[in-house]
Amino acid sequence: CNMGVGRLVVVAPENCDLKRIMALATHAAIEVVEEMSCHDRLQDALAPFNYVVGTTARRGGQRQRVFAPDQMAQRLIPISQANQVALLFGPEDRGLTNEEIRLCHQLVTIPTAPFSSLNLAQAVMVLCYELFKTGVAPPQAVTPRLATRFELDGMYAQIKDLLVRINYIQPENPDYWMGKLRHLFTRIQLRAGDVSIIRGVGRQIDWYAGKCYRDGAGGAAPPPALADKAGEQD
């Protein structure tokens, strides 16, 4: 709380002893603990947020584009003016999984000497300090409201259902292609209005595909072949 961050969300805590936490909390932090929210699923915890920054000490795979704390803060302050932003920290012993990383818009890592392990409190303090330091600078251009995690998840569910039904992606393994689409839309940083447009287009495609089916295809072209996984590159 001494860095100006006052909202704490905890996911699937193993031993959330509020009495013990309150006993250890400073007077200024008691309000943060009292208003802390707990969720069983990460998706539920992130649902109201428009932008999610994940923390990682590892590189490679899905963790290619990773920012330093000061770079993260410079990008985040304009976004935070009109959007709810979450800093996502993994468990101290293992960090965030690849599945959890896919829920993030941006990744940040704290540069260290070869021994890169930091405890959770240290990592939280470093990132919050960078945000506080950057936030006291003159205001930058405001980023308009982005789609929340809840809005994005609804869009992805609709797209997956539609692409399976029009025979574009394999129904046995839709997550491979959905991962690529998630990565694409995450880079774009969709606004709430963008999601509404995409979902509207999806509904129209769904309606037309259903009409063609009901009309017995009526000379319409056959559905496209299944996407060739081997022919695509990241």
GROMACS elastic network, one bead per residue, 0.5 to 0.9 nm:
[ bonds ]
;  ai    aj funct       b0    kb
    1     4     6  0.51404   500
    1     5     6  0.51458   500
    1     6     6  0.54957   500
    1     7     6  0.87725   500
    1    28     6  0.72097   500
    1    29     6  0.61829   500
    1    32     6  0.75304   500
    2     5     6  0.74485   500
    2     6     6  0.89109   500
    2    28     6  0.82615   500
    2    29     6  0.85952   500
    3     6     6  0.86650   500
    3   125     6  0.80100   500
    3   128     6  0.59433   500
    3   129     6  0.59842   500
    3   131     6  0.81040   500
    3   132     6  0.57498   500
    3   133     6  0.87525   500
    4   128     6  0.79700   500
    4   131     6  0.89908   500
    4   132     6  0.68074   500
    5     8     6  0.83195   500
    5    32     6  0.89892   500
    5   128     6  0.71816   500
    5   132     6  0.85749   500
    6    29     6  0.83964   500
    6    31     6  0.83718   500
    6    32     6  0.56969   500
    6    35     6  0.89318   500
    7    32     6  0.63738   500
    7    33     6  0.88040   500
    7    35     6  0.74772   500
    7    36     6  0.68058   500
    7    37     6  0.86075   500
    8    32     6  0.66882   500
    8    33     6  0.74443   500
    8    35     6  0.75725   500
    8    36     6  0.50319   500
    8    37     6  0.66793   500
    8    38     6  0.88039   500
    9    36     6  0.57659   500
    9    38     6  0.58909   500
    9    39     6  0.77188   500
    9    45     6  0.69748   500
   10    13     6  0.65431   500
   10    36     6  0.73991   500
   10    37     6  0.62466   500
   10    39     6  0.63988   500
   10    40     6  0.87150   500
   10    42     6  0.88262   500
   10    45     6  0.78323   500
   11    37     6  0.85740   500
   11    38     6  0.56773   500
   11    40     6  0.56989   500
   11    41     6  0.63138   500
   11    42     6  0.60243   500
   11    45     6  0.69637   500
   12    38     6  0.71005   500
   12    39     6  0.60231   500
   12    41     6  0.67913   500
   12    42     6  0.81540   500
   13    16     6  0.57924   500
   13    38     6  0.76898   500
   13    39     6  0.84367   500
   13    40     6  0.81831   500
   16    19     6  0.89197   500
   16    20     6  0.86861   500
   16    21     6  0.80585   500
   17    20     6  0.54912   500
   17    21     6  0.62545   500
   17    22     6  0.86989   500
   18    22     6  0.59305   500
   18    23     6  0.84287   500
   18    33     6  0.80674   500
   18    34     6  0.87531   500
   19    22     6  0.52213   500
   19    23     6  0.62127   500
   19    24     6  0.88161   500
   20    23     6  0.50691   500
   20    24     6  0.64079   500
   20    25     6  0.87093   500
   21    24     6  0.52527   500
   21    25     6  0.61061   500
   21    33     6  0.77555   500
   22    25     6  0.50643   500
   22    26     6  0.81184   500
   22    29     6  0.86465   500
   22    30     6  0.64523   500
   22    33     6  0.70927   500
   22    34     6  0.84480   500
   23    26     6  0.82033   500
   25    28     6  0.79394   500
   25    29     6  0.57360   500
   25    30     6  0.59930   500
   25    33     6  0.79920   500
   26    29     6  0.51895   500
   26    30     6  0.64423   500
   27    30     6  0.55018   500
   27    31     6  0.81353   500
   28    31     6  0.68279   500
   28    32     6  0.80465   500
   29    32     6  0.52374   500
   29    33     6  0.64914   500
   29    34     6  0.87640   500
   30    33     6  0.51679   500
   30    34     6  0.61255   500
   30    35     6  0.86823   500
   31    34     6  0.50008   500
   31    35     6  0.61920   500
   31    36     6  0.84993   500
   32    35     6  0.53179   500
   32    36     6  0.60437   500
   33    36     6  0.50088   500
   33    37     6  0.86700   500
   34    37     6  0.86394   500
   37    45     6  0.85592   500
   38    45     6  0.77560   500
   39    42     6  0.70387   500
   39    43     6  0.89708   500
   39    44     6  0.66731   500
   39    45     6  0.58396   500
   40    43     6  0.89672   500
   40    44     6  0.76647   500
   40    45     6  0.81197   500
   41    44     6  0.54381   500
   41    45     6  0.65520   500
   41    46     6  0.89505   500
   42    45     6  0.50014   500
   42    46     6  0.62132   500
   42    47     6  0.85086   500
   42   100     6  0.79911   500
   43    46     6  0.52667   500
   43    47     6  0.59632   500
   43   100     6  0.89985   500
   43   103     6  0.82276   500
   43   149     6  0.76717   500
   43   150     6  0.79615   500
   43   153     6  0.86633   500
   44    47     6  0.51250   500
   44    48     6  0.81967   500
   44   149     6  0.88266   500
   44   150     6  0.80176   500
   45    48     6  0.75274   500
   45    49     6  0.84901   500
   46    49     6  0.54836   500
   46    50     6  0.84839   500
   46    51     6  0.89602   500
   46    52     6  0.78098   500
   46    86     6  0.75255   500
   46   103     6  0.86235   500
   46   148     6  0.82031   500
   46   149     6  0.59847   500
   46   150     6  0.75843   500
   47    50     6  0.82494   500
   47   148     6  0.63282   500
   47   151     6  0.78141   500
   47   152     6  0.89067   500
   47   153     6  0.84310   500
   48    84     6  0.74824   500
   48   148     6  0.56306   500
   48   149     6  0.62828   500
   48   150     6  0.63528   500
   48   151     6  0.87027   500
   49    52     6  0.70083   500
   49    83     6  0.74612   500
   49    85     6  0.57872   500
   49    86     6  0.64575   500
   49   146     6  0.89130   500
   49   147     6  0.81555   500
   49   148     6  0.50258   500
   49   149     6  0.57996   500
   49   150     6  0.79359   500
   50    83     6  0.56869   500
   50    84     6  0.53286   500
   50    85     6  0.60996   500
   50    86     6  0.81230   500
   50   145     6  0.73139   500
   50   146     6  0.52656   500
   50   147     6  0.53129   500
   50   149     6  0.60591   500
   50   150     6  0.87613   500
   50   151     6  0.89848   500
   50   191     6  0.87099   500
   50   192     6  0.89756   500
   51    76     6  0.88740   500
   51    79     6  0.79885   500
   51    80     6  0.83963   500
   51    83     6  0.71323   500
   51    84     6  0.65445   500
   51    86     6  0.63582   500
   51    87     6  0.88350   500
   51   104     6  0.74508   500
   51   105     6  0.62172   500
   51   106     6  0.82907   500
   51   146     6  0.71901   500
   51   147     6  0.80355   500
   51   148     6  0.71284   500
   51   149     6  0.76844   500
   51   189     6  0.84527   500
   52    84     6  0.87310   500
   52    85     6  0.58470   500
   52    87     6  0.61147   500
   52    88     6  0.68129   500
   52   103     6  0.73109   500
   52   105     6  0.54142   500
   52   106     6  0.66995   500
   52   107     6  0.86668   500
   52   149     6  0.84707   500
   53    72     6  0.84206   500
   53    76     6  0.88379   500
   53    85     6  0.76658   500
   53    86     6  0.61644   500
   53    88     6  0.58713   500
   53    89     6  0.87786   500
   53   103     6  0.89471   500
   53   104     6  0.55543   500
   53   105     6  0.60114   500
   53   107     6  0.55457   500
   53   108     6  0.70137   500
   54    86     6  0.84129   500
   54    87     6  0.61677   500
   54    89     6  0.64100   500
   54    90     6  0.83113   500
   54    96     6  0.78296   500
   54   100     6  0.84026   500
   54   101     6  0.64764   500
   54   103     6  0.83536   500
   54   104     6  0.56467   500
   54   105     6  0.77429   500
   54   106     6  0.62767   500
   54   108     6  0.62866   500
   54   109     6  0.87438   500
   55    87     6  0.76632   500
   55    88     6  0.62770   500
   55    89     6  0.56348   500
   55    90     6  0.73109   500
   55    95     6  0.78109   500
   55    96     6  0.74029   500
   55   101     6  0.85281   500
   55   106     6  0.87332   500
   55   107     6  0.57118   500
   55   108     6  0.50427   500
   55   109     6  0.58777   500
   55   110     6  0.84342   500
   55   123     6  0.86601   500
   56    59     6  0.78074   500
   56    63     6  0.80775   500
   56    66     6  0.83505   500
   56    89     6  0.81877   500
   56    90     6  0.82386   500
   56    95     6  0.67182   500
   56    96     6  0.69271   500
   56   101     6  0.87326   500
   56   107     6  0.68868   500
   56   108     6  0.62948   500
   56   109     6  0.53293   500
   56   110     6  0.81441   500
   57    95     6  0.80107   500
   57   108     6  0.83768   500
   57   109     6  0.56274   500
   57   110     6  0.72454   500
   57   111     6  0.84950   500
   57   116     6  0.68817   500
   57   117     6  0.76764   500
   58    63     6  0.71561   500
   58   109     6  0.80898   500
   59    62     6  0.79738   500
   59    63     6  0.50429   500
   59    64     6  0.60083   500
   59    65     6  0.84122   500
   59    66     6  0.77535   500
   60    64     6  0.51656   500
   60    65     6  0.87580   500
   61    64     6  0.62918   500
   61    98     6  0.89252   500
   62    65     6  0.82375   500
   62    98     6  0.72635   500
   62   101     6  0.77227   500
   62   102     6  0.78754   500
   63    66     6  0.64797   500
   63    98     6  0.86630   500
   63   101     6  0.80455   500
   63   107     6  0.73770   500
   64   107     6  0.89823   500
   65   106     6  0.80454   500
   65   107     6  0.71053   500
   65   108     6  0.87362   500
   66    72     6  0.89728   500
   66   106     6  0.73081   500
   66   108     6  0.52493   500
   66   109     6  0.64727   500
   67    70     6  0.80528   500
   67    71     6  0.58345   500
   67    72     6  0.57880   500
   67   106     6  0.78929   500
   67   107     6  0.61867   500
   67   109     6  0.62182   500
   67   110     6  0.85188   500
   68    71     6  0.53021   500
   68    72     6  0.61086   500
   68    73     6  0.87228   500
   68   107     6  0.87584   500
   68   108     6  0.56466   500
   68   109     6  0.55302   500
   68   110     6  0.59871   500
   68   111     6  0.69636   500
   69    73     6  0.61907   500
   69    74     6  0.87270   500
   69   108     6  0.62554   500
   69   109     6  0.67526   500
   69   110     6  0.62667   500
   69   111     6  0.85289   500
   69   126     6  0.76170   500
   69   127     6  0.58942   500
   69   130     6  0.63092   500
   69   131     6  0.82876   500
   70    73     6  0.51347   500
   70    74     6  0.63173   500
   70    75     6  0.87998   500
   70   127     6  0.82518   500
   70   130     6  0.58190   500
   70   131     6  0.78524   500
   70   134     6  0.79554   500
   71    74     6  0.51885   500
   71    75     6  0.63967   500
   71    76     6  0.85764   500
   71   108     6  0.85888   500
   72    75     6  0.53130   500
   72    76     6  0.59887   500
   72    77     6  0.87183   500
   72   106     6  0.81131   500
   72   107     6  0.81104   500
   72   108     6  0.65236   500
   72   127     6  0.85986   500
   72   130     6  0.83926   500
   72   131     6  0.82532   500
   73    77     6  0.60474   500
   73   127     6  0.80086   500
   73   128     6  0.89281   500
   73   130     6  0.60474   500
   73   131     6  0.50659   500
   73   132     6  0.85488   500
   73   133     6  0.85970   500
   73   134     6  0.62720   500
   73   135     6  0.81054   500
   74    77     6  0.59623   500
   74    78     6  0.77346   500
   74   130     6  0.88659   500
   74   131     6  0.80408   500
   74   134     6  0.65966   500
   74   135     6  0.86601   500
   75    78     6  0.65850   500
   75    79     6  0.71348   500
   76    79     6  0.51634   500
   76    80     6  0.60245   500
   76    81     6  0.89461   500
   76    85     6  0.81006   500
   76   131     6  0.79876   500
   77    80     6  0.51211   500
   77    81     6  0.67123   500
   77   131     6  0.73342   500
   77   134     6  0.72877   500
   77   135     6  0.63036   500
   77   139     6  0.82577   500
   77   140     6  0.77097   500
   77   142     6  0.83994   500
   78    81     6  0.56203   500
   78    82     6  0.80011   500
   78   139     6  0.76004   500
   78   140     6  0.57647   500
   78   141     6  0.59020   500
   78   143     6  0.55629   500
   79    82     6  0.63426   500
   79    83     6  0.60069   500
   79    84     6  0.83878   500
   79    85     6  0.78723   500
   79   141     6  0.87370   500
   79   142     6  0.62632   500
   79   144     6  0.73465   500
   79   145     6  0.79535   500
   79   146     6  0.84766   500
   80    84     6  0.61557   500
   80    85     6  0.60123   500
   80   142     6  0.79786   500
   80   143     6  0.76660   500
   81    84     6  0.82757   500
   81   141     6  0.89006   500
   81   142     6  0.58819   500
   81   143     6  0.70595   500
   81   144     6  0.83483   500
   81   145     6  0.87830   500
   82   142     6  0.68288   500
   82   143     6  0.65302   500
   82   144     6  0.59489   500
   82   145     6  0.53889   500
   82   146     6  0.83009   500
   83   143     6  0.79107   500
   83   144     6  0.74641   500
   83   145     6  0.52882   500
   83   146     6  0.65184   500
   83   147     6  0.88733   500
   83   148     6  0.87282   500
   84   145     6  0.85979   500
   84   146     6  0.88192   500
   84   148     6  0.83099   500
   87   124     6  0.87076   500
   87   127     6  0.86603   500
   88    96     6  0.84877   500
   88   104     6  0.82113   500
   89    92     6  0.82906   500
   89    95     6  0.70136   500
   89    96     6  0.70117   500
   89   120     6  0.76790   500
   89   123     6  0.84810   500
   89   124     6  0.79664   500
   90    93     6  0.83455   500
   90    94     6  0.70380   500
   90    97     6  0.79578   500
   90   100     6  0.87826   500
   90   120     6  0.83680   500
   91    94     6  0.57192   500
   91    96     6  0.70074   500
   91   120     6  0.77617   500
   92    95     6  0.59312   500
   92   118     6  0.81697   500
   92   119     6  0.61574   500
   92   120     6  0.55688   500
   93   119     6  0.86164   500
   94    97     6  0.80965   500
   96    99     6  0.80669   500
   96   100     6  0.59002   500
   96   101     6  0.63873   500
   97   100     6  0.51390   500
   97   101     6  0.61755   500
   97   102     6  0.87866   500
   98   102     6  0.63722   500
   99   102     6  0.53300   500
   99   103     6  0.72554   500
  100   103     6  0.54755   500
  100   104     6  0.73718   500
  101   104     6  0.54468   500
  101   105     6  0.86486   500
  101   106     6  0.89154   500
  101   107     6  0.80509   500
  102   105     6  0.79985   500
  102   179     6  0.77554   500
  102   182     6  0.75580   500
  102   183     6  0.75037   500
  102   186     6  0.89155   500
  103   149     6  0.80106   500
  103   182     6  0.85375   500
  103   186     6  0.87212   500
  104   107     6  0.70203   500
  104   186     6  0.78045   500
  105   183     6  0.87304   500
  105   186     6  0.54879   500
  105   187     6  0.71075   500
  105   189     6  0.74894   500
  106   186     6  0.84610   500
  106   187     6  0.86628   500
  108   127     6  0.89049   500
  110   116     6  0.83111   500
  110   118     6  0.88639   500
  110   123     6  0.75307   500
  110   126     6  0.79746   500
  110   127     6  0.82876   500
  111   116     6  0.76188   500
  112   115     6  0.69881   500
  112   116     6  0.54522   500
  112   117     6  0.83789   500
  112   118     6  0.89532   500
  113   116     6  0.62235   500
  114   117     6  0.89738   500
  115   118     6  0.87768   500
  118   121     6  0.81569   500
  118   122     6  0.61775   500
  118   123     6  0.62694   500
  119   122     6  0.54784   500
  119   123     6  0.64770   500
  119   124     6  0.88522   500
  120   123     6  0.52133   500
  120   124     6  0.61847   500
  120   125     6  0.86314   500
  121   124     6  0.51738   500
  121   125     6  0.61625   500
  121   126     6  0.87152   500
  122   125     6  0.51861   500
  122   126     6  0.62444   500
  122   127     6  0.87925   500
  123   126     6  0.52818   500
  123   127     6  0.63747   500
  123   128     6  0.85685   500
  124   127     6  0.54757   500
  124   128     6  0.60386   500
  124   129     6  0.84661   500
  125   128     6  0.51839   500
  125   129     6  0.59364   500
  125   130     6  0.86260   500
  126   129     6  0.52430   500
  126   130     6  0.64189   500
  126   131     6  0.88559   500
  127   130     6  0.52019   500
  127   131     6  0.63432   500
  127   132     6  0.86604   500
  128   131     6  0.50775   500
  128   132     6  0.60762   500
  128   133     6  0.85347   500
  129   132     6  0.50274   500
  129   133     6  0.60099   500
  129   134     6  0.85056   500
  130   133     6  0.51243   500
  130   134     6  0.60945   500
  130   135     6  0.83441   500
  131   134     6  0.52235   500
  131   135     6  0.58124   500
  131   136     6  0.87433   500
  132   135     6  0.50270   500
  132   136     6  0.64999   500
  133   136     6  0.57667   500
  133   137     6  0.73305   500
  134   137     6  0.55677   500
  134   138     6  0.87900   500
  135   138     6  0.78418   500
  135   139     6  0.76628   500
  136   139     6  0.80769   500
  137   140     6  0.86023   500
  139   142     6  0.82386   500
  143   146     6  0.80755   500
  144   191     6  0.73765   500
  145   148     6  0.87335   500
  145   191     6  0.60482   500
  145   192     6  0.68096   500
  146   189     6  0.68381   500
  146   190     6  0.58921   500
  146   192     6  0.54450   500
  146   193     6  0.84269   500
  146   194     6  0.88726   500
  147   150     6  0.80089   500
  147   151     6  0.59135   500
  147   152     6  0.63839   500
  147   189     6  0.80061   500
  147   190     6  0.59697   500
  147   193     6  0.77671   500
  147   194     6  0.80391   500
  147   195     6  0.69358   500
  148   151     6  0.51450   500
  148   152     6  0.62410   500
  148   153     6  0.85941   500
  148   191     6  0.84838   500
  148   192     6  0.73426   500
  149   152     6  0.50856   500
  149   153     6  0.60403   500
  149   154     6  0.86078   500
  150   153     6  0.52311   500
  150   154     6  0.63338   500
  150   155     6  0.87618   500
  151   154     6  0.52640   500
  151   155     6  0.63668   500
  151   156     6  0.88066   500
  151   192     6  0.74938   500
  151   195     6  0.72951   500
  151   196     6  0.88957   500
  152   155     6  0.50357   500
  152   156     6  0.61507   500
  152   157     6  0.86030   500
  152   190     6  0.85315   500
  152   192     6  0.86904   500
  152   195     6  0.71048   500
  153   156     6  0.50887   500
  153   157     6  0.61482   500
  153   158     6  0.86243   500
  154   157     6  0.52158   500
  154   158     6  0.63024   500
  154   159     6  0.87154   500
  154   199     6  0.89288   500
  155   158     6  0.51431   500
  155   159     6  0.61526   500
  155   160     6  0.85972   500
  155   195     6  0.67843   500
  155   196     6  0.85122   500
  155   198     6  0.77380   500
  155   199     6  0.62125   500
  156   159     6  0.50593   500
  156   160     6  0.60254   500
  156   161     6  0.85283   500
  156   178     6  0.75945   500
  156   181     6  0.84637   500
  156   182     6  0.76834   500
  157   160     6  0.52334   500
  157   161     6  0.62202   500
  157   162     6  0.86220   500
  158   161     6  0.52589   500
  158   162     6  0.61526   500
  158   163     6  0.86481   500
  158   199     6  0.74257   500
  158   202     6  0.74976   500
  158   203     6  0.86039   500
  159   162     6  0.50912   500
  159   163     6  0.60226   500
  159   164     6  0.84922   500
  159   178     6  0.84560   500
  159   198     6  0.89501   500
  159   199     6  0.79772   500
  159   202     6  0.69096   500
  160   163     6  0.52758   500
  160   164     6  0.61414   500
  160   165     6  0.85752   500
  160   169     6  0.83645   500
  160   174     6  0.70445   500
  160   175     6  0.84189   500
  160   177     6  0.88455   500
  160   178     6  0.67934   500
  161   164     6  0.53531   500
  161   165     6  0.62333   500
  161   166     6  0.88078   500
  162   165     6  0.51513   500
  162   166     6  0.62278   500
  162   167     6  0.85940   500
  162   168     6  0.87014   500
  162   202     6  0.73014   500
  162   203     6  0.87140   500
  162   205     6  0.82438   500
  162   206     6  0.65992   500
  163   166     6  0.53010   500
  163   167     6  0.62014   500
  163   168     6  0.51834   500
  163   169     6  0.58683   500
  163   170     6  0.87270   500
  163   171     6  0.88595   500
  163   174     6  0.86991   500
  164   167     6  0.51567   500
  164   168     6  0.59882   500
  164   169     6  0.53393   500
  164   170     6  0.65092   500
  164   171     6  0.55401   500
  164   174     6  0.73868   500
  165   168     6  0.76583   500
  165   169     6  0.85253   500
  165   171     6  0.83085   500
  165   206     6  0.87534   500
  165   209     6  0.89763   500
  166   169     6  0.81924   500
  166   206     6  0.84760   500
  166   209     6  0.73851   500
  166   223     6  0.65007   500
  166   224     6  0.78213   500
  167   170     6  0.71445   500
  167   171     6  0.80567   500
  167   223     6  0.65342   500
  167   224     6  0.67610   500
  167   225     6  0.70195   500
  167   226     6  0.60643   500
  167   227     6  0.86495   500
  168   171     6  0.89888   500
  168   223     6  0.79375   500
  168   224     6  0.63274   500
  168   225     6  0.65267   500
  168   227     6  0.58009   500
  169   172     6  0.87191   500
  169   173     6  0.78169   500
  169   174     6  0.60198   500
  169   177     6  0.70654   500
  169   178     6  0.89897   500
  169   225     6  0.87675   500
  169   226     6  0.55695   500
  169   227     6  0.57365   500
  169   228     6  0.87976   500
  170   173     6  0.54150   500
  170   174     6  0.55582   500
  170   177     6  0.87323   500
  170   226     6  0.65960   500
  170   227     6  0.76569   500
  171   174     6  0.55616   500
  172   175     6  0.89268   500
  173   176     6  0.63608   500
  173   177     6  0.81878   500
  174   177     6  0.58314   500
  174   178     6  0.62126   500
  174   179     6  0.86701   500
  175   179     6  0.58260   500
  175   180     6  0.86263   500
  176   179     6  0.53228   500
  176   180     6  0.68324   500
  176   229     6  0.85906   500
  177   180     6  0.51179   500
  177   181     6  0.64053   500
  177   182     6  0.86490   500
  177   227     6  0.87678   500
  177   229     6  0.83326   500
  178   182     6  0.60154   500
  178   183     6  0.84790   500
  179   182     6  0.50783   500
  179   183     6  0.61678   500
  179   184     6  0.86530   500
  180   183     6  0.50935   500
  180   184     6  0.62373   500
  180   185     6  0.87624   500
  180   234     6  0.80642   500
  181   184     6  0.50093   500
  181   185     6  0.61625   500
  181   186     6  0.83879   500
  182   185     6  0.52809   500
  182   186     6  0.59177   500
  182   187     6  0.86187   500
  183   186     6  0.51464   500
  183   187     6  0.63788   500
  183   188     6  0.88722   500
  184   187     6  0.53999   500
  184   188     6  0.65786   500
  185   188     6  0.50112   500
  185   189     6  0.62603   500
  185   190     6  0.65116   500
  186   189     6  0.52038   500
  186   190     6  0.72151   500
  187   190     6  0.84507   500
  190   193     6  0.80022   500
  190   194     6  0.57643   500
  190   195     6  0.66419   500
  191   194     6  0.51108   500
  191   195     6  0.65433   500
  191   196     6  0.88764   500
  192   195     6  0.52726   500
  192   196     6  0.64955   500
  192   197     6  0.89252   500
  193   196     6  0.50445   500
  193   197     6  0.63464   500
  193   198     6  0.87557   500
  194   197     6  0.51493   500
  194   198     6  0.62545   500
  194   199     6  0.85967   500
  195   198     6  0.51243   500
  195   199     6  0.60460   500
  195   200     6  0.84343   500
  196   199     6  0.51790   500
  196   200     6  0.60433   500
  196   201     6  0.86514   500
  197   200     6  0.50227   500
  197   201     6  0.62108   500
  197   202     6  0.85436   500
  198   201     6  0.51391   500
  198   202     6  0.61221   500
  198   203     6  0.86659   500
  199   203     6  0.61605   500
  199   204     6  0.86607   500
  200   203     6  0.51123   500
  200   204     6  0.63378   500
  200   205     6  0.87271   500
  201   204     6  0.51131   500
  201   205     6  0.62268   500
  201   206     6  0.85430   500
  202   205     6  0.51284   500
  202   206     6  0.60710   500
  202   207     6  0.85704   500
  203   207     6  0.61026   500
  203   208     6  0.86289   500
  204   207     6  0.50240   500
  204   208     6  0.61555   500
  204   209     6  0.85314   500
  205   208     6  0.51379   500
  205   209     6  0.60117   500
  205   210     6  0.84572   500
  206   209     6  0.52179   500
  206   210     6  0.61399   500
  206   211     6  0.85959   500
  207   210     6  0.51657   500
  207   211     6  0.61596   500
  207   212     6  0.87434   500
  208   212     6  0.61970   500
  208   213     6  0.85602   500
  209   212     6  0.52018   500
  209   213     6  0.62528   500
  209   214     6  0.86929   500
  209   217     6  0.88665   500
  210   213     6  0.50395   500
  210   214     6  0.61407   500
  210   215     6  0.85454   500
  211   214     6  0.50644   500
  211   215     6  0.60312   500
  211   216     6  0.85414   500
  211   217     6  0.81797   500
  212   215     6  0.50560   500
  212   216     6  0.61800   500
  212   218     6  0.67445   500
  212   219     6  0.89989   500
  212   220     6  0.72651   500
  213   216     6  0.51590   500
  213   217     6  0.53052   500
  213   218     6  0.84743   500
  214   217     6  0.72994   500
  215   218     6  0.58869   500
  216   219     6  0.82175   500
  216   220     6  0.89056   500
  217   220     6  0.51915   500
  217   221     6  0.78378   500
  217   222     6  0.81551   500
  218   221     6  0.89800   500
  219   222     6  0.86594   500
  220   223     6  0.88332   500
  221   224     6  0.84736   500
  222   225     6  0.87159   500
  223   226     6  0.88909   500
  224   227     6  0.82842   500
  225   228     6  0.83201   500
  226   229     6  0.88600   500
  227   230     6  0.89716   500
  227   231     6  0.85151   500
  227   232     6  0.87837   500
  228   231     6  0.54200   500
  228   232     6  0.69151   500
  229   232     6  0.56686   500
  229   233     6  0.84996   500
  230   233     6  0.79095   500
